[in-house]
Amino acid sequence: MTVKVGQVYKLPYSKSPVVVIRIEPKIEERFDFIHFITDEGKQERLWRIAVEETLELVAEYNTWQEAVTSPEFRGEK
């Protein structure tokens, strides 16, 4: 799975949606920081390896701005 800006994921336990807003490269790709915005407007970050192994991809959009207005993120789907 390739993590990209504009993707909508569901968190594993709460099933809350998050959107990838930025990817911060590190020396080892698996430890890149993936920055998210939550449905509550908070910003969080996880390592790429954690995203790939634990989060569920539900939708992809061209930009994070499109993703945060999407039905998947807003709980309409």
Protein Blocks (a to p, Z undefined) as FASTA:
>chain_A
ZZdehiacddfklopacddfbdcddfblklpccddddfkopacdddfklmmmmpccfbdc
fbfklmmmpmklnopZZ
